[in-house]
Amino acid sequence: MALILHVHDFRPAVAKRAMLIALLAVIGAWSTAIYAQEMPAFYFVENLDRAVNSPYQEYGPIYNPDDSCLYFTSRRERVSPRQKLDWSTLPSEDIYVSQRKAGSWTGASKIQKSFNGYRHESTLHYNSDQRTLLIYKDSGGGDIFFSSRTKEGTWAEMIPFGRQVNSKYAEISASLTADGNKLYFASNRPGGYGGFDIYCVEKSNGGKWGKPKNLGPTINTPKDEDAPFISPDGLVLYFSSNGHAGYGDFDIYKARFEQALNTFEPPLNMGAPINSSGKDLYFTTYDNGNLNFFASDREDGHGFMDIYQATMIPASFANAYTPRRSNKHLPFRK
């Protein structure tokens, strides 16, 4: 599922600085608005700590508000001698779940056994309206599967999408609209603009998937675009890229769909504190944008890559501060 992720230096987070960081995030968001190209939303970003994160890699967070469960991908320590290590010497990807109870996350555990084999399986998207979980498996060149929630609360057998979606190349991430009729996915198939591009495929009235369409050079670049997430109303696409102007190796962007023109507007960099000087990917949003999750290898993490929660700060709080212009910005990649 994931593009190449590199090791970073471990620097423990200091809890006592949390509120100061929140205030600095407000100021930083204003100062980076020049580069984000719009008045920013204000977020308080916090690491989900060791209930979810480990010294290894955690990413691909998807939240189910119906049972307050966070599903995610982890490449933590092996539990079976048959689980092979790949080229990066990290354990294979497996799917884990943690539940939010009384304001805290429970210790992560593997999702049902049938989902985690001895190869890569990772989380992509959960559609609460369709009760459908999208999953990546490294079968073929890397394919997208789906599973439906049963009445008993278990997950049905994983079924691969057909050849309209999966190819002999790699399909590594995907997001499904609330009505289940549009699928956005990332693929490195020939005919794109760069390495991995984002495509959209629509379901016909007869229930069959049509031909995938590349989202074009407004979204895709000569480099890589990954981790699409379509908002519940189907009008905002979030994704990560290392080809658009940004702060780090991969930044998170959002692009609004212009219905009158049937196309996406130019993407906007989400700015700090969502983006950092490292890799920031897999942004997902819930509760009208108030609750958000993403993965990052920024320096305050517990491992190679951690999952973070970004809570939108109320405007009444943010507006209590009048930040001054600052010449100190994160280096901005053109």
N, C-alpha and C positions, 0 to 999 in steps of 0.2 A: 504493500500500500504506500509506504512512505518513500519519498525521495531521500537521497543520502543525507544522513544526520551525523554531525561531527561532535566529538567530545569537547566540552568546555571546562574551564576551571570551576571547582566547587567553592562557592562562598555562601555560608549559612545566612539565612534571612534573620533579621533582628526584629522580634515582635514589637519591642517598645517603640520602634520607629514607624509603626504602621500608619498612625494618623498623620504624622509629618509627611510620609510618602504620599498619602491621599491628597494633602494640601498642595504639595509640590506637583502632583499629577495635574491638578487643576491649572496651576500656573504654566506648567509645561505644555499642556494641551493648547492653551491660548497662544503661546509663543511659537508652537509648531503649526498653527492654523494656516500660516502663510503657505507652507508646503502641502498641507492636507487639502488646501484649496476650498475650504468651507469653514463655517463656524463649527467647532467640534462639539461632540457630545462629551460629557465628563464622566469618567469611570474611576471606581476604586478597584484596583487589581490586587488580588491576593493569591498566593500559592496554596493549593489544596493540601499541602503537607503530606505527611507520611501515611495517612489513612488511604490515600490514593496514589501518591508518588513514591518512587523507589530510587535506588542509586542507578537504575537502568533507564529505559525509555518508556514514557507514557505519552500518548497522544490520541487523536481521534475522538474527543469527548462528544457524546450525544446524550441528551437528557430526556427522560420520559416523565413529564409532569404528573401523569396519572398515578404513579407509585413513587415519585421522588427518587428515581434511580438514575444514576449516571453510568452509562456503558462507555468503556474506553478500551484502547489497545495498550498492551504492555509487553515489553521484551525483558521481563525480569528473570531471575535465576531459574535455571532448569529444575524441573521436578521429576524428570524421567531420563534415564540414560539413553533412550531411543530418540529423544528430541535433539535433532541435529543442529549444529551451529552453522550459520551461513558465513559468507565472506567477511562480514563485519565483526565476526567472533561473538556476536550477541545472540541470546536465545531467540527462538522463533517467536513470531507475533502470536499472541493469544488474546482472547476477549475476556474482560473482567467487568464486574459491576460493584458499585458502592451505593448505598442508600442514605439519603439525608434524613436523620431523625433528631428531633429537638435541636435543630440548628447545627448539627455536626454530621460529618460523613462517617459511616461505618467502615470497618476494615474491608478492603477490596477482596473479592473472591472470584474465581472463574465462573463464567456463565455455564449453562448446562454442558455436560461432557461431550455430547454429540457435536458441539460447535468447535471444539478445540482439538485438533489432531496434532500430527507431528510436523506439519508444514505451517505456512503463514495463514492465519485468519485474523482479520481486523475489522473494526467497526467503521461504518461509513455514514449511516443516517438512520434515524427512527422517525417514521411517519405515524403520529398518534391517531390521526383520522382514519388511516387505512390499517392501523395496527401491523405495520410492516417494518421489518428491520433489514437494512441493506448491509451486506458483508462483502469484504474482499477475500478471495482465496487465490493462492498462487498456482492454480491449475492453468494449463495452457501457458500463455504469456503473462497471465494475471487477469482474473475475471471478476465480474460483479455478480453476486448472488442475492437472493432475497428469501426471507422467512416470515411467516405470518404467526401472530400470537393466537393460540388456541383458547377455547372457552375455559379450559382448565388452567390457563396461565402459563403453559409451557410454550416452547417455540417449535413450530413444525419443521420438517426436513428442509434444508436449504435447497433452493432451486436456482440454477443459473439463468440469467437473462439470455435471450436468443442471440443470433448472429447479427441482429440489427444493432446490438449494443456491444457484445463481446466479440473480439477479433483475435487473430493470432498474435497481435501485439498486446501491449499492457494497458488495461483499464484499471486505474489505481484508486479512484475516489468518485463518489457520486452523491447526489441529493435529489429527492423526489418531492414534487409539489404536493400540497395538502390534498388536492383532489386525485392524486395519483396519475395524472395524465401527462406530465412532463418530467423527464429525467435529465438532469445535468450531470455530466461525467467528464473526467480527465483521461486522455489517452495519448499515446505517442504514435498512433497509426500514421502512415504516410499521407501527404496532402495537407498537413497543417502548416502553421506559421513558424513553429519552433520545435522544441523538444516534446514537452507535454502541452497539449492544448485542451481547452474546455469546449465540449460539444453539448448540444441539446437534441433530444429525440422526443417526439410527441406520439401519444396513443390515439389511434383513430376511433371513430364511433363504434367500430366493430371490435374494439379492444385489442387491436394489434399495433405493435410499435412500428413507426415509419422509419424513414431514412435519417440517420443522424446529420445534424447541421453544425458545422464549425461556427462558433460565435464571432469569428472574424477578427480583424486586426485592432478593433477598438478594445477588445478584452485580451486577445492572445498576442504574444510577442515572439521574437526570435529565440527567447529563452524558455522558461517553464512556467506554466500556470497549473495550479493544483488545488485540491480541497474545496470544491464549490459547495456552497450552502445557500439554498434559495429560501427566502423569508416565507413565513406562513401565508402571506397574502400574494406571493408569487411575483412581487414587484421589485425586490432588491436581491441582488446576487452578491454574496460575499465569497471571496476566494483569496488565495495566496499566489504571489508571483515574485520572481527575481529578475523580471524584465522591465517592469514599470519603475519609474522614479521612486526611491524609497530610502529607508534608513539602514537596513540590514541586508542579510543574505536573502531572506524571504520576508516580505511584508504582507499585511492583510489589507485588502481593498474592498470597497463596495461599489456597485454600479446599479443605478436605478433603471428599470425597464420603462421605456417611453412607449406607451400603448398606441398612441396615434401613429407613430413611425414604425412600430413593431420591431424595435431594436433597443439595445442597451446604450445608455449615455456613457461618456468616458468615465472610467473608474476613478474613485477618490481614495487616496491613502488615508487610513483611519487615524494616523498620527499616534503620538505618545498619549497615554502609557500603554496602549494596545501593542504598538510596534516598538521594537528595540533595535539594538545594533546587531542582534543575532538572527536566528530563524524564528519566525512567528507564523503559525499555520493552524488550520482546522478550526476556524472561528465558527461558532454556532450561537444562535440567539433565540431567546424565549421570553414569554411574559411581556410582549410589546417592547422588547429591547431592554428591559430592566435587568434581565438575568442572561449572562453570556459566559461562554467558556471558550478557551483556546489553548494551544500548546506552544511552548517556547523553550529555547535553550539558553535564555538569558542567565546572567551570572548569579542570581540569587536562588537558583534551583537546588534540588536534592540529587539530581542525576543528569544523565545525558540530555534528556528533554522532559519537562514537567507539564502538568495541566494546571491552568490558572482559571480563576473565576473573575469576571469583570462585572461589577454591579454599577449600574448607572447612578450617578450622583444627582439628586433632585436639583432642579434649576434654582430653587430658592436658596439652597446651600451654596451652589456654585456662584450665584450672582452676588453673594455677600462679599466676594473678593473681587478686587479690581487689579488684575495682574498687569505689571509693566512689561513693555517690550524687552526682550532679552536677546543679546547677540550670541548666546550660548545655545546652540542647537546640536542635536545629534547630526553627525555627518550625513548629508543627503545625497543619495546615489541618483545621478541624472540618467 
